Amino acid sequence: MGTQTTQKHTKRLSTSASLFAAAALISFTSLFASHSAFAKTGTPAADQKPEQIVIPALLDTTLDSKKQSSGGQVEAKTVADLKLSDGTDIPKGTTVIGHITDAKAKGKGDAVSTLTIQFDKLTLKDGKTVNIEGHLRAVGPNPHAGDQGDGVDYGTSMNKPIYHGQSSGGSETMPLLNNDSNGVEGIKNLGLDENGMLRTGDKAVKLGHNTQMLIAAKVVGQ
């Protein structure tokens, strides 16, 4: 009897964690779903200056400055439908491709570990590409944290996974990025400078799959 009760309780906790994780992802996505114009922080003028855009996305790879090196590919997926000033539609789920320009793990005599990413293009589902020059403007925890099979171990440079509405340390809520976000939100011991360099005093900079990101970029061609 006791075993059956424990199993039912465990199942309820697992279901609740999955629902919380799903709610967190929906909330993060909905912050941008009705803001197609959010992509446009500037439009081309008569002198054809590059259009400035901000791209909300989720990291589609895992990154570790101890294991990766300059040149390594980075991929993310957009979480909202965006539209460029020339009418080009960037649908939700578009792949954002970039590469690592700096990856350093803290060694003897080093003060910090660092990781820098440059974003290079948007790959549309019809095969077309939009070339960009972009860097990280903000990062936040994986909104799937706590979802069975999709949790993230952030390592010593990050806080433990935060559940939507509940964390391992109390009643802390899941930080979700929005169009006002800058820097690092909800990840301990991690900093982000204005040029997109991540740094920590721990052994490595780590970003897990589905880490929230805002990418500041300019459009440089199609």
Stockholm file with secondary structure:
# STOCKHOLM 1.0

chainA/1-222         MGTQTTQKHTKRLSTSASLFAAAALISFTSLFASHSAFAKTGTPAADQKPEQIVIPALLDTTLDSKKQSSGGQVEAKTVADLKLSDGTDIPKGTTVIGHITDAKAKGKGDAVSTLTIQFDKLTLKDGKTVNIEGHLRAVGPNPHAGDQGDGVDYGTSMNKPIYHGQSSGGSETMPLLNNDSNGVEGIKNLGLDENGMLRTGDKAVKLGHNTQMLIAAKVVGQ
#=GR chainA/1-222 SS CHHHHHHHHHHHHHHHHHHHHHHHHHHHHHHHHTCGGGGCSCCCCTTCCCCEEEEEEEECSCEETTTCCTTCEEEEEECSCEECTTSCEECTTCEEEEEEEEEECCCTTCSCEEEEEEEEEEECTTSCEEEEEEEEEEEECCTTTTSTTCCCCCCTTSCCCEETTEETTBSCCCCCCCTTCCEECSCTTCEECTTSEEEESSSCCEECTTCEEEEEEEEEEC
#=GC SS_cons         CHHHHHHHHHHHHHHHHHHHHHHHHHHHHHHHHTCGGGGCSCCCCTTCCCCEEEEEEEECSCEETTTCCTTCEEEEEECSCEECTTSCEECTTCEEEEEEEEEECCCTTCSCEEEEEEEEEEECTTSCEEEEEEEEEEEECCTTTTSTTCCCCCCTTSCCCEETTEETTBSCCCCCCCTTCCEECSCTTCEECTTSEEEESSSCCEECTTCEEEEEEEEEEC
//
